[in-house]
Amino acid sequence: MRFVHWLSALALAFPLLAAACGDGANDAGAAPTASAEAAETEFGPPPTLKDNITGVRPEHGSTVRPDALRPANPNIPGGICFDVNFEGFDSGNLQWFRLAVDGEEHTTAITWFPRNENTEATGCYVPAEPLSAGVHQAAVSVQNPSNPSEPTRQYIEWRFEITS
């Protein structure tokens, strides 16, 4: 009977031991910075940038002033932006991406800045009115515009804070 209790305790302890040890891939021995820990706690986990969505601005967990989302030159990317590539699309590249800020869709208000012979682009949304002070959420999804019932190919969300 004691063996069964010991075996049960070992089974319960193993996941904790594995979590404490890490997977070895990114265990350089350095502890996360306090700001990185605070950002993950306050803003949630950072987005996984891969596949068709490769970057976001403002960065996840960052703090920006309201005027930082208003570009001085409309021909330069500014506002709430995301970087994309068009790998795997057969047509209608720009229509694959949808943007929402604080739960409200703004896809039709995206300004696109193509690059690399139109194989990549940056999409930006500049709010009509400055965002209020506080934490805001942005989300981008990749969906087939020709087949809305097709599963979403990629979805990311991130949070940033506007200071007054």
Sine and cosine of phi, psi and omega as CSV:
sin_phi,cos_phi,sin_psi,cos_psi,sin_omega,cos_omega
0.00,0.00,-0.64,0.77,0.01,-1.00
-0.88,0.47,-0.61,0.79,0.01,-1.00
-0.86,0.50,-0.66,0.76,0.01,-1.00
-0.89,0.45,-0.69,0.72,0.03,-1.00
-0.89,0.46,-0.68,0.73,0.02,-1.00
-0.89,0.45,-0.67,0.74,0.02,-1.00
-0.90,0.44,-0.65,0.76,0.04,-1.00
-0.90,0.44,-0.69,0.72,0.01,-1.00
-0.89,0.46,-0.66,0.75,0.03,-1.00
-0.89,0.45,-0.67,0.74,0.01,-1.00
-0.89,0.46,-0.61,0.79,0.03,-1.00
-0.96,0.29,-0.56,0.83,-0.06,-1.00
-0.98,0.20,-0.46,0.89,-0.09,-1.00
-0.84,0.55,-0.75,0.66,0.01,-1.00
-0.87,0.49,-0.58,0.81,0.03,-1.00
-0.92,0.39,-0.65,0.76,0.03,-1.00
-0.90,0.44,-0.70,0.72,0.00,-1.00
-0.90,0.44,-0.65,0.76,0.02,-1.00
-0.91,0.42,-0.64,0.77,-0.01,-1.00
-0.93,0.37,-0.55,0.83,-0.04,-1.00
-0.99,0.15,-0.42,0.91,-0.05,-1.00
0.98,0.18,0.04,-1.00,-0.03,-1.00
-0.99,-0.11,-0.05,1.00,0.06,-1.00
1.00,0.01,-0.39,0.92,-0.09,-1.00
-0.92,0.39,-0.65,0.76,-0.06,-1.00
-0.85,-0.53,0.41,0.91,-0.04,-1.00
-1.00,0.01,0.95,0.30,-0.01,-1.00
-0.98,0.20,-0.01,1.00,0.03,-1.00
1.00,-0.06,-0.21,0.98,-0.01,-1.00
-1.00,-0.02,0.68,-0.73,0.05,-1.00
-0.97,0.23,0.49,-0.87,0.06,-1.00
-0.87,0.49,0.50,-0.86,0.01,-1.00
-0.94,0.33,0.38,-0.92,0.00,-1.00
-0.87,0.48,-0.62,0.78,-0.02,-1.00
-0.93,0.37,-0.59,0.81,0.04,-1.00
-0.92,0.39,-0.66,0.75,0.03,-1.00
-0.91,0.42,-0.67,0.74,0.01,-1.00
-0.90,0.44,-0.67,0.74,-0.01,-1.00
-0.89,0.46,-0.69,0.73,-0.01,-1.00
-0.92,0.38,-0.60,0.80,0.00,-1.00
-0.94,0.35,-0.76,0.65,-0.08,-1.00
-0.97,0.25,-0.59,0.81,-0.12,-0.99
-0.96,-0.29,-0.05,1.00,-0.06,-1.00
1.00,0.09,0.01,-1.00,-0.04,-1.00
-0.93,0.36,0.52,-0.86,0.02,-1.00
-0.93,0.36,0.40,-0.92,0.01,-1.00
-0.95,0.32,0.45,-0.89,0.10,-0.99
-1.00,-0.01,0.94,-0.34,-0.04,-1.00
-1.00,-0.09,0.93,-0.37,-0.03,-1.00
-0.31,-0.95,-0.09,-1.00,0.05,-1.00
0.78,0.62,-0.89,-0.46,-0.10,-0.99
-1.00,-0.04,-0.33,0.94,0.03,-1.00
-0.95,-0.31,0.91,-0.41,-0.18,-0.98
-0.91,-0.42,-0.10,1.00,0.01,-1.00
-0.22,-0.98,0.41,-0.91,0.04,-1.00
-0.64,-0.77,0.49,-0.87,0.09,-1.00
-0.56,-0.83,0.66,-0.75,-0.09,1.00
-0.86,0.51,0.44,-0.90,-0.02,-1.00
-0.90,0.43,0.46,-0.89,0.03,-1.00
-0.85,0.53,0.76,-0.65,0.04,-1.00
0.99,0.16,0.05,1.00,-0.03,-1.00
-0.99,0.10,0.31,-0.95,0.06,-1.00
-0.89,-0.46,0.81,-0.58,-0.03,-1.00
-0.74,-0.67,0.38,-0.92,0.09,-1.00
-1.00,0.10,0.44,-0.90,-0.04,-1.00
-0.84,0.55,-0.60,0.80,-0.03,-1.00
-0.94,0.33,-0.25,0.97,0.04,-1.00
-0.93,0.37,-0.32,0.95,0.01,-1.00
-1.00,-0.05,0.13,0.99,0.02,-1.00
-0.88,-0.47,0.98,-0.18,-0.04,-1.00
-0.91,0.41,0.64,-0.77,0.04,-1.00
-0.94,0.34,-0.49,0.87,-0.02,-1.00
-0.84,-0.55,0.88,-0.48,-0.04,-1.00
-0.93,0.38,-0.15,0.99,0.02,-1.00
-1.00,-0.04,0.05,1.00,0.03,-1.00
-0.88,-0.48,0.71,-0.70,0.00,-1.00
-0.82,0.58,0.71,-0.70,0.04,-1.00
-0.25,-0.97,0.31,-0.95,-0.05,-1.00
0.97,-0.23,-0.60,-0.80,0.07,-1.00
-1.00,-0.09,0.93,-0.38,-0.18,-0.98
-0.82,-0.57,0.36,-0.93,0.09,-1.00
-0.55,-0.83,0.62,-0.79,0.01,-1.00
-0.99,-0.15,0.66,-0.76,-0.06,-1.00
-0.66,-0.75,0.31,-0.95,0.23,-0.97
-0.79,-0.61,0.29,-0.96,-0.13,-0.99
-0.95,-0.31,0.42,0.91,-0.01,-1.00
-0.89,0.46,0.75,-0.66,0.06,-1.00
1.00,0.02,0.03,1.00,0.02,-1.00
-0.99,-0.12,0.67,-0.74,0.02,-1.00
-1.00,-0.05,-0.39,0.92,0.03,-1.00
-0.18,-0.98,0.19,-0.98,0.09,-1.00
0.86,0.50,0.72,0.70,-0.13,-0.99
-0.74,0.67,-0.78,0.63,-0.11,-0.99
-0.94,0.35,-0.47,0.88,-0.05,-1.00
-0.96,0.28,-0.13,0.99,0.00,-1.00
-0.97,0.24,-0.31,0.95,-0.14,-0.99
-0.96,-0.27,0.72,-0.69,0.04,-1.00
-0.82,-0.57,0.62,-0.78,-0.05,-1.00
-0.81,-0.59,0.69,-0.73,0.12,-0.99
-0.74,-0.67,0.60,-0.80,0.08,-1.00
-0.81,-0.59,0.81,-0.58,-0.03,-1.00
0.79,0.62,0.64,0.77,0.07,-1.00
0.99,0.14,-0.01,1.00,-0.01,-1.00
-0.94,-0.35,0.81,-0.58,-0.04,-1.00
-0.95,0.31,0.67,-0.74,0.01,-1.00
-0.73,-0.69,0.44,0.90,-0.07,-1.00
-0.82,0.57,-0.68,0.73,-0.06,-1.00
-0.95,0.30,-0.20,0.98,0.00,-1.00
-0.99,-0.16,0.12,0.99,0.01,-1.00
-0.95,0.30,0.72,-0.70,0.17,-0.99
-0.98,-0.21,0.75,-0.66,-0.07,-1.00
-0.97,-0.25,0.63,-0.77,0.04,-1.00
-0.81,-0.58,1.00,-0.02,-0.04,-1.00
-0.95,0.31,0.42,-0.91,0.06,-1.00
-0.45,-0.90,0.10,-0.99,0.02,-1.00
0.77,0.64,0.82,0.57,0.03,-1.00
0.82,0.58,0.64,0.77,0.04,-1.00
0.90,0.43,0.39,0.92,0.09,-1.00
-1.00,-0.06,-0.22,0.98,0.02,-1.00
-0.62,-0.79,0.28,-0.96,0.04,-1.00
-0.32,-0.95,0.26,-0.97,0.17,-0.99
-0.89,-0.45,0.78,-0.63,0.08,-1.00
-0.96,-0.28,0.74,-0.67,-0.04,-1.00
-0.75,-0.66,0.57,-0.82,0.09,-1.00
-0.82,-0.57,0.80,-0.59,0.07,-1.00
-0.94,-0.33,0.91,-0.41,0.00,-1.00
-0.85,0.53,0.63,-0.78,0.01,-1.00
-0.88,0.48,-0.63,0.78,0.06,-1.00
-0.90,-0.45,0.56,-0.83,0.03,-1.00
-0.84,0.54,0.61,-0.79,0.05,-1.00
-0.94,0.35,0.56,-0.83,0.01,-1.00
-0.94,0.35,0.34,-0.94,0.06,-1.00
-0.89,0.45,0.63,-0.78,0.01,-1.00
0.75,-0.67,-0.07,-1.00,-0.03,-1.00
-1.00,0.06,0.71,-0.70,0.01,-1.00
-0.82,-0.57,0.47,-0.88,-0.01,-1.00
-0.90,-0.43,0.69,-0.72,0.13,-0.99
-0.83,-0.55,0.52,-0.86,0.00,-1.00
-0.59,-0.81,0.61,-0.79,0.06,-1.00
-0.78,-0.63,0.69,-0.73,0.09,-1.00
-0.81,-0.58,0.42,-0.91,0.06,-1.00
-0.91,-0.42,0.92,-0.40,-0.06,-1.00
-0.70,-0.71,0.58,-0.82,0.01,-1.00
-0.95,0.33,0.91,-0.42,-0.03,-1.00
-0.94,0.35,-0.35,0.94,0.00,-1.00
-1.00,0.07,-0.27,0.96,-0.05,-1.00
-0.59,-0.80,0.99,0.13,-0.05,-1.00
-0.87,0.48,-0.35,0.94,0.00,-1.00
-0.99,0.13,-0.17,0.99,0.06,-1.00
-0.92,0.39,0.63,-0.78,0.00,-1.00
-0.86,0.52,0.52,-0.85,0.06,-1.00
-0.88,0.48,0.74,-0.67,-0.04,-1.00
-0.98,0.20,-0.57,0.82,0.01,-1.00
-0.41,-0.91,0.57,-0.82,0.06,-1.00
-0.60,-0.80,0.77,-0.64,0.09,-1.00
-0.72,-0.69,0.46,-0.89,0.14,-0.99
-0.64,-0.77,0.46,-0.89,0.03,-1.00
-0.52,-0.85,0.30,-0.95,-0.03,-1.00
-0.79,-0.62,0.53,-0.85,0.05,-1.00
-0.54,-0.84,0.29,-0.96,-0.05,-1.00
-0.90,-0.45,0.68,-0.73,0.11,-0.99
-0.99,-0.17,0.78,-0.62,0.05,-1.00
-0.98,-0.18,0.36,-0.93,0.00,-1.00
-1.00,-0.03,0.00,0.00,0.00,0.00
